[in-house]
Amino acid sequence: MKIIDRRTQALGYPGNGIFPRRSHNAIKYIVWHYTGTTGSNIASHERYWRNNNGWDLGGYHYYIDRAGTIHWNYDWSICTYGAGPANPYTLHISLEASHKSNYTQAQIKAREELTLWLMKQLGLSGDKMRGHKELPGNSTSCPGYSVDELANFRRELSKKLGSGGAQVWSTRDL
């Protein structure tokens, strides 16, 4: 699994602004997103957020490119702009895709492994994953799955966490 640590390069870092912070135990959900595009990268998304939305901080703690490489953008203590009013209690993972039908297998695998690892680190159960569209105050189709599909993913995450099936990473790996 390839992970690129961009925490000193992501929009708003280092220290270019005052951002809401939280303790790790404030995080209650891992939120899945897609970017809505397929031919881009995290730096171009950041330019868009800054130039079109006026944001001084990005939307995703983790971004997974088409090859399945994980880009770690923000420390967990930073409240990113991923889901409006839910940001204080959510951690965000996004895949570069315009619809669930064009997620790559590498992205799906990386997202699952990262989600399971984060849940173990944060003491969250498998039912604490949400699609962006499931959060209060968010009217979106993101991440492209139906409510039933998201519920099925939560059941699978719960099974894998219960069986110890998550890949064990150390923070050195990330």
C-alpha positions in Angstrom: 0.0 0.0 0.0 1.5 3.3 -1.1 0.9 6.3 1.2 2.1 9.8 0.4 2.2 12.2 3.4 1.2 15.6 2.2 0.4 17.1 5.6 3.0 19.8 5.1 1.9 20.6 1.5 -1.9 20.4 1.6 -4.1 23.5 1.2 -3.8 25.6 4.4 -0.6 24.1 5.7 1.6 24.8 7.4 -0.3 27.1 9.7 -1.7 29.3 7.0 -4.9 30.0 8.9 -6.7 29.2 12.1 -8.7 26.0 11.8 -11.1 24.3 14.1 -9.3 21.5 16.0 -10.7 18.6 17.9 -9.4 15.7 20.0 -9.3 12.3 18.3 -12.1 11.0 20.6 -14.4 13.7 19.0 -14.3 11.7 15.7 -17.5 9.6 15.6 -17.6 8.6 11.9 -15.4 7.8 8.9 -17.0 9.4 5.8 -16.7 8.1 2.3 -16.6 10.5 -0.7 -15.9 10.7 -4.4 -14.5 13.7 -6.1 -17.0 13.9 -9.0 -14.2 13.8 -11.5 -11.8 11.1 -12.9 -8.9 13.0 -14.6 -7.7 15.1 -11.7 -5.4 15.0 -8.7 -5.6 16.4 -5.1 -3.6 19.5 -5.9 -6.0 20.5 -8.7 -8.9 19.9 -6.3 -7.2 22.2 -3.7 -6.8 24.9 -6.4 -10.5 24.6 -7.2 -11.5 24.9 -3.5 -9.3 27.9 -3.0 -10.2 29.7 -6.2 -13.9 28.8 -6.6 -15.1 28.3 -3.0 -12.7 30.6 -1.2 -11.6 27.8 1.1 -8.4 28.0 3.1 -8.5 24.3 3.9 -9.3 21.2 1.9 -12.1 18.7 2.2 -10.5 15.4 2.7 -8.1 14.0 5.3 -7.3 11.2 2.9 -7.5 11.2 -0.9 -7.1 8.0 -2.9 -6.0 8.4 -6.5 -6.9 6.1 -9.5 -3.9 3.8 -8.8 -4.9 3.3 -5.2 -2.2 5.5 -3.7 -3.4 7.2 -0.5 -2.6 10.8 0.0 -2.6 11.8 3.7 -3.6 15.5 3.7 -4.5 16.5 7.2 -4.0 15.4 10.8 -7.0 13.9 12.4 -7.3 16.9 14.8 -8.1 19.2 11.9 -11.8 19.7 11.0 -11.6 19.7 7.2 -14.4 21.1 5.0 -15.7 17.7 3.8 -19.4 17.7 5.0 -20.6 21.0 6.3 -22.1 20.8 9.8 -20.8 17.3 10.3 -17.2 18.3 10.1 -16.5 18.5 13.8 -17.1 14.8 14.3 -16.1 13.2 11.0 -12.9 12.1 9.2 -13.0 12.1 5.4 -11.7 9.7 2.8 -12.3 10.5 -0.9 -11.7 8.5 -4.1 -10.9 10.2 -7.4 -14.0 9.1 -9.3 -17.2 10.5 -10.8 -19.5 7.6 -9.9 -19.3 4.2 -8.1 -19.1 2.5 -11.5 -15.7 3.9 -12.2 -14.0 3.3 -8.9 -10.9 1.1 -9.5 -10.3 -2.1 -7.7 -7.1 -0.6 -6.3 -9.1 2.4 -4.9 -11.7 0.1 -3.3 -9.1 -2.1 -1.7 -7.1 1.0 -0.3 -10.3 2.6 1.0 -11.3 -0.6 2.8 -7.9 -1.1 4.4 -7.6 2.5 5.4 -11.1 2.6 6.8 -10.5 -0.5 8.9 -7.2 0.8 10.1 -8.7 4.1 11.1 -11.6 2.4 12.9 -9.1 0.4 14.9 -7.0 3.4 15.8 -10.0 5.5 16.8 -11.9 2.7 18.5 -14.8 2.9 16.1 -17.1 0.0 15.2 -17.8 -1.0 11.6 -21.2 0.7 11.7 -19.5 4.1 12.1 -18.8 4.6 8.4 -21.1 6.9 6.5 -21.5 8.0 2.9 -21.4 11.8 2.5 -25.0 11.7 1.5 -26.1 10.2 4.8 -24.9 13.1 6.9 -27.3 15.8 8.2 -27.4 18.9 6.1 -25.8 17.3 3.0 -27.9 17.0 -0.2 -25.6 15.0 -2.5 -25.4 11.6 -4.2 -21.8 11.2 -2.9 -20.2 8.6 -2.7 -22.5 7.1 -5.3 -23.8 4.1 -3.4 -27.4 3.5 -2.4 -28.3 3.5 1.3 -28.7 -0.3 1.1 -25.2 -0.6 -0.4 -23.7 1.6 2.4 -25.5 -0.5 5.0 -24.0 -3.6 3.5 -20.5 -2.1 3.6 -21.0 -1.3 7.3 -21.9 -5.0 7.9 -18.8 -6.1 6.1 -16.6 -3.7 8.0 -18.1 -4.9 11.2 -17.4 -8.5 10.3 -13.8 -7.7 9.3 -13.1 -5.7 12.5 -14.6 -8.6 14.6 -12.5 -11.2 12.9 -9.3 -9.2 13.2 -9.2 -9.0 9.4 -7.9 -5.4 9.1 -4.4 -5.0 7.9 -2.2 -4.0 10.8 -0.2 -0.8 10.1 1.9 1.1 12.5 1.9 4.9 12.4 5.4 4.6 10.9 3.7 3.1 7.8 1.5 6.1 7.5 
